[in-house]
Amino acid sequence: MESNYGPKGLIWDIKDGKPTLTDFGYKAIVNSVNMPDEYGGGLYKNGINQINNSTISKSMNNPETGEPYDYTMWTSYLNHNPDPVTKSWRDAMGALTVKDYVIKHNAVAVAPAYNSSEAAVDQPADIKQKDSEVGKVVREYSWKLMFAKDDNEFNSVRR
């Protein structure tokens, strides 16, 4: 987390077992303020590893906190000063995020991984034929839409 966001205790910290940005952390991430001299000075954005080739995805949960590594997904961040529209949606839906809502209402459908080159080999003949036919139509009409002379032609092709 320090390689993603910076020093623990300055940019972020753990409170009640959960990660949270500090007041300075909110300012640094949003406005890229100057870092204190004891941390080397300079702009926050110049010291953070923007191309982090970590083996850990930020959306993965940190086993120590139970929250994702991505600060924008931390409960503390999501609850920090939400705008009126977000607050209204949360109140109406009884959930913090859309993900929470769909899980709560058992509305999650997990699609199996799809690799088109592998799937084409394993598809039954009738599915391969339909896939080929649909592909031709999508290609044809995509080109017609891209090269329409005006909005009227575009709209007539789109329908």
Residue frames as qw, qx, qy, qz and C-alpha x, y, z in Angstrom:
[[0.000, 0.887, 0.461, 0.000, 0.00, 0.00, 0.00],
 [0.309, -0.763, 0.111, 0.558, 2.93, 2.31, 0.60],
 [0.363, -0.100, 0.598, 0.707, 4.18, 1.78, -2.95],
 [0.135, 0.612, 0.681, 0.378, 0.72, 2.70, -4.25],
 [0.165, -0.895, -0.355, -0.212, -0.08, 5.69, -2.03],
 [0.169, 0.699, -0.359, 0.595, 2.91, 6.72, 0.03],
 [0.201, 0.227, -0.767, 0.565, 3.91, 6.63, 3.68],
 [0.502, -0.550, -0.665, -0.058, 1.58, 5.05, 6.20],
 [0.404, -0.576, -0.390, 0.594, 0.69, 7.62, 8.82],
 [0.084, -0.350, 0.146, 0.922, 1.12, 10.53, 6.40],
 [0.319, 0.052, -0.545, -0.774, -1.07, 9.65, 3.39],
 [0.748, -0.246, -0.451, -0.421, -3.08, 6.79, 4.83],
 [0.146, -0.360, 0.778, -0.493, -3.45, 4.88, 8.05],
 [0.446, -0.261, -0.845, -0.138, -5.35, 2.03, 9.66],
 [0.310, -0.222, 0.385, -0.840, -8.20, 3.02, 12.01],
 [0.738, -0.019, 0.442, -0.510, -10.31, 0.39, 13.73],
 [0.642, -0.046, 0.746, 0.173, -8.66, -2.22, 11.50],
 [0.575, 0.677, 0.443, 0.125, -9.68, -0.47, 8.26],
 [0.486, 0.031, 0.193, 0.852, -7.64, 1.70, 5.87],
 [0.082, 0.919, 0.367, -0.119, -8.38, 5.40, 5.61],
 [0.470, 0.540, 0.001, 0.698, -6.78, 8.39, 3.98],
 [0.353, -0.462, -0.357, 0.731, -5.47, 11.04, 6.36],
 [0.175, 0.899, 0.222, -0.334, -6.49, 14.68, 5.93],
 [0.103, -0.675, 0.509, 0.524, -3.13, 15.25, 4.28],
 [0.388, 0.023, 0.869, 0.307, -3.71, 12.16, 2.12],
 [0.375, 0.728, 0.568, -0.080, -6.97, 13.54, 0.72],
 [0.098, 0.913, -0.115, -0.379, -5.21, 16.79, -0.16],
 [0.275, -0.503, 0.699, 0.428, -2.19, 15.01, -1.67],
 [0.430, 0.218, 0.844, 0.235, -4.16, 12.61, -3.86],
 [0.319, 0.811, 0.485, -0.067, -6.63, 15.23, -5.11],
 [0.147, 0.985, -0.039, -0.079, -4.31, 18.23, -5.45],
 [0.844, 0.226, -0.139, 0.465, -0.80, 16.68, -5.44],
 [0.274, -0.953, 0.097, -0.086, 0.50, 18.93, -2.67],
 [0.327, 0.655, -0.611, 0.301, 4.14, 19.29, -1.65],
 [0.846, -0.264, -0.443, 0.136, 5.42, 16.50, 0.56],
 [0.481, -0.865, 0.137, 0.031, 7.00, 17.41, 3.90],
 [0.244, 0.784, -0.569, 0.053, 10.79, 17.81, 3.82],
 [0.478, -0.414, 0.754, -0.178, 11.29, 14.78, 6.11],
 [0.802, 0.261, 0.533, -0.066, 9.79, 12.68, 3.30],
 [0.572, 0.044, 0.495, 0.653, 12.03, 14.22, 0.66],
 [0.153, 0.554, 0.015, -0.818, 9.84, 17.16, -0.37],
 [0.055, 0.073, -0.731, -0.677, 8.60, 17.62, -3.92],
 [0.629, -0.009, -0.124, -0.768, 5.12, 17.09, -5.30],
 [0.693, -0.087, 0.641, -0.317, 3.23, 14.04, -4.12],
 [0.845, 0.470, 0.117, -0.225, 2.43, 12.99, -7.71],
 [0.451, 0.724, -0.521, 0.020, 6.12, 12.96, -8.63],
 [0.154, -0.480, 0.819, -0.273, 7.00, 10.52, -5.88],
 [0.767, 0.054, 0.511, -0.385, 4.24, 7.98, -6.31],
 [0.247, -0.157, 0.871, 0.395, 4.84, 4.96, -8.48],
 [0.573, 0.368, 0.024, -0.732, 2.26, 5.65, -11.20],
 [0.747, 0.304, -0.520, -0.280, 3.24, 2.53, -13.15],
 [0.487, -0.440, 0.685, -0.318, 3.14, 0.01, -10.37],
 [0.630, 0.240, -0.681, -0.285, 3.91, -3.42, -11.77],
 [0.429, -0.309, 0.693, -0.489, 2.67, -5.08, -8.63],
 [0.231, -0.046, -0.951, -0.199, 1.57, -8.68, -8.60],
 [0.035, 0.462, 0.755, -0.464, -1.34, -7.52, -6.45],
 [0.008, 0.553, 0.517, 0.654, -4.34, -6.01, -8.19],
 [0.078, -0.170, 0.322, -0.928, -5.65, -2.93, -6.42],
 [0.659, -0.230, -0.209, -0.685, -9.16, -4.42, -6.53],
 [0.670, -0.088, -0.724, 0.141, -8.01, -7.46, -4.55],
 [0.574, -0.773, -0.086, -0.256, -8.83, -7.46, -0.85],
 [0.166, 0.576, -0.652, 0.465, -6.05, -6.87, 1.63],
 [0.680, -0.269, -0.682, 0.007, -6.26, -9.85, 4.01],
 [0.337, -0.084, -0.538, 0.768, -5.16, -7.66, 6.93],
 [0.190, 0.131, 0.206, -0.951, -8.05, -5.19, 6.54],
 [0.365, 0.430, 0.821, -0.095, -10.66, -7.07, 4.51],
 [0.335, 0.834, 0.142, -0.415, -10.87, -4.06, 2.17],
 [0.774, 0.552, 0.114, 0.288, -9.52, -3.65, -1.37],
 [0.600, -0.224, 0.050, 0.767, -6.05, -2.19, -1.87],
 [0.170, 0.484, 0.357, 0.780, -7.64, 0.52, -4.05],
 [0.076, -0.199, -0.471, 0.856, -8.34, 3.52, -1.82],
 [0.373, -0.022, -0.231, -0.898, -11.34, 4.53, -3.95],
 [0.660, -0.217, -0.646, -0.317, -13.00, 1.31, -2.81],
 [0.258, -0.032, -0.735, 0.627, -12.29, 1.73, 0.92],
 [0.237, -0.708, -0.666, -0.015, -15.42, 2.14, 3.03],
 [0.319, -0.629, -0.197, 0.682, -13.83, 5.19, 4.67],
 [0.135, -0.147, 0.407, 0.891, -13.27, 6.82, 1.26],
 [0.114, -0.429, -0.753, -0.486, -16.76, 5.97, 0.01],
 [0.319, -0.748, -0.565, 0.137, -18.26, 7.51, 3.15],
 [0.371, -0.369, -0.058, 0.850, -16.07, 10.63, 3.02],
 [0.149, 0.519, 0.023, -0.841, -18.25, 13.58, 2.06],
 [0.352, 0.315, 0.803, 0.364, -20.49, 11.95, -0.62],
 [0.122, -0.045, -0.252, -0.959, -22.22, 14.31, -3.03],
 [0.526, 0.103, 0.379, -0.754, -26.02, 14.76, -2.65],
 [0.752, 0.253, -0.372, -0.481, -26.89, 12.51, -5.60],
 [0.479, 0.215, -0.837, 0.151, -24.74, 9.65, -4.30],
 [0.134, -0.049, 0.717, -0.682, -26.15, 10.08, -0.79],
 [0.650, 0.157, 0.098, -0.737, -29.73, 10.07, -2.14],
 [0.718, 0.245, -0.592, -0.274, -29.07, 6.92, -4.17],
 [0.290, 0.179, -0.862, 0.376, -27.53, 5.16, -1.18],
 [0.345, 0.021, 0.547, -0.762, -30.45, 6.11, 1.04],
 [0.729, 0.221, -0.104, -0.639, -32.99, 4.92, -1.54],
 [0.751, 0.276, -0.584, -0.138, -31.18, 1.67, -2.34],
 [0.793, -0.556, 0.192, -0.158, -29.95, 0.85, 1.14],
 [0.915, 0.046, 0.095, 0.388, -26.47, 0.13, -0.17],
 [0.343, -0.724, 0.210, 0.561, -23.09, 1.85, -0.28],
 [0.011, 0.430, -0.637, -0.640, -22.23, 0.84, -3.86],
 [0.741, 0.250, -0.292, -0.550, -23.90, -0.76, -6.86],
 [0.465, 0.237, -0.850, 0.071, -21.87, -3.89, -6.16],
 [0.118, -0.013, 0.776, -0.619, -23.23, -4.02, -2.60],
 [0.598, 0.202, 0.140, -0.762, -26.76, -3.53, -3.96],
 [0.727, 0.264, -0.501, -0.389, -26.62, -6.35, -6.51],
 [0.322, 0.165, -0.892, 0.270, -25.01, -8.74, -4.02],
 [0.269, 0.038, 0.609, -0.745, -27.63, -7.86, -1.39],
 [0.685, 0.302, 0.139, -0.648, -30.43, -8.54, -3.90],
 [0.660, -0.046, 0.736, 0.143, -28.85, -11.69, -5.33],
 [0.593, 0.764, 0.141, -0.211, -28.67, -10.07, -8.75],
 [0.109, -0.700, 0.627, 0.324, -25.11, -11.03, -9.63],
 [0.940, 0.309, 0.136, -0.047, -24.49, -13.19, -12.66],
 [0.375, -0.628, 0.569, 0.376, -20.95, -14.38, -13.19],
 [0.766, 0.587, -0.154, -0.213, -20.03, -14.87, -16.82],
 [0.895, -0.174, 0.248, 0.328, -17.44, -17.54, -17.55],
 [0.231, -0.620, 0.418, 0.622, -14.12, -16.37, -18.92],
 [0.729, 0.610, 0.304, -0.057, -14.26, -15.97, -22.68],
 [0.250, -0.527, 0.539, 0.608, -11.38, -16.14, -25.08],
 [0.678, 0.536, 0.009, -0.503, -12.73, -15.86, -28.61],
 [0.401, 0.527, -0.718, -0.214, -9.91, -17.87, -30.20],
 [0.083, -0.122, 0.962, -0.228, -10.41, -20.76, -27.77],
 [0.523, 0.296, 0.532, -0.597, -14.19, -20.55, -27.78],
 [0.596, 0.495, -0.311, -0.551, -14.40, -20.83, -31.57],
 [0.267, 0.312, -0.908, -0.078, -12.68, -24.21, -31.43],
 [0.070, 0.092, 0.920, -0.375, -15.04, -25.60, -28.82],
 [0.486, 0.253, 0.172, -0.819, -18.29, -24.21, -30.24],
 [0.592, 0.308, 0.745, -0.015, -20.89, -26.54, -31.77],
 [0.329, 0.190, 0.592, 0.711, -21.35, -26.13, -35.52],
 [0.000, -0.786, -0.558, -0.266, -24.69, -24.29, -35.27],
 [0.342, -0.857, -0.116, 0.367, -23.20, -21.73, -32.87],
 [0.460, -0.276, 0.402, 0.742, -20.17, -21.23, -35.13],
 [0.228, 0.470, 0.627, 0.578, -22.53, -20.59, -38.05],
 [0.161, -0.897, -0.409, -0.043, -24.63, -18.06, -36.09],
 [0.471, -0.677, 0.080, 0.559, -21.47, -16.37, -34.81],
 [0.415, -0.003, 0.515, 0.750, -20.21, -16.03, -38.37],
 [0.085, 0.667, 0.597, 0.437, -23.53, -14.61, -39.61],
 [0.299, -0.901, -0.266, 0.168, -23.82, -12.11, -36.78],
 [0.524, -0.464, 0.221, 0.679, -20.19, -11.07, -37.27],
 [0.341, 0.297, 0.542, 0.708, -20.85, -10.24, -40.93],
 [0.089, -0.831, -0.473, -0.281, -23.83, -8.04, -40.07],
 [0.464, -0.798, -0.097, 0.373, -21.98, -6.26, -37.26],
 [0.503, -0.223, 0.349, 0.759, -19.00, -5.54, -39.54],
 [0.227, 0.501, 0.569, 0.612, -21.19, -4.33, -42.42],
 [0.187, -0.875, -0.391, -0.215, -23.31, -1.98, -40.34],
 [0.547, -0.647, -0.025, 0.531, -20.37, -0.73, -38.25],
 [0.421, -0.022, 0.382, 0.822, -18.70, 0.50, -41.43],
 [0.032, 0.651, 0.546, 0.526, -21.93, 2.04, -42.70],
 [0.384, -0.862, -0.308, 0.119, -22.37, 3.90, -39.41],
 [0.557, -0.474, 0.118, 0.672, -18.78, 5.12, -39.38],
 [0.265, -0.046, 0.459, 0.847, -18.96, 6.50, -42.91],
 [0.147, 0.757, 0.636, -0.030, -22.51, 7.89, -42.90],
 [0.311, 0.484, 0.197, 0.794, -22.70, 11.23, -44.77],
 [0.217, -0.439, 0.131, -0.862, -24.91, 12.90, -42.18],
 [0.318, -0.102, 0.715, -0.615, -27.08, 12.29, -39.12],
 [0.770, 0.205, 0.047, -0.603, -30.05, 11.20, -41.21],
 [0.720, 0.345, -0.591, -0.118, -28.08, 8.46, -42.94],
 [0.114, 0.306, -0.825, 0.462, -26.54, 7.44, -39.61],
 [0.493, -0.011, 0.531, -0.689, -29.95, 7.20, -37.95],
 [0.822, 0.256, -0.170, -0.480, -31.46, 5.23, -40.84],
 [0.592, 0.334, -0.728, 0.085, -28.63, 2.67, -40.68],
 [0.079, -0.271, 0.747, -0.602, -28.76, 2.50, -36.87],
 [0.698, 0.028, 0.324, -0.638, -32.39, 1.41, -36.87]]
